[in-house]
Amino acid sequence: RIGDKVLIAETRPLSKTKNFVVVALMHGGLCACILLFLSSYLSYFLR
């Protein structure tokens, strides 16, 4: 069954690490965008 394969894939350490990296990259990208926005916002006002 497909469900069993998914379960096995999710319990594998490599898969967990890969998921963690993907989440971390998405989170990092979001933080970078916010920081970029804030810095440009501040530099606009402090000109």
Number of C-alpha atoms within 10 A of each C-alpha: 5 6 8 9 9 10 10 10 13 13 10 10 10 11 13 13 11 11 13 12 12 12 12 12 12 12 12 12 12 12 12 12 12 12 12 12 11 12 11 12 11 11 9 9 7 7 5
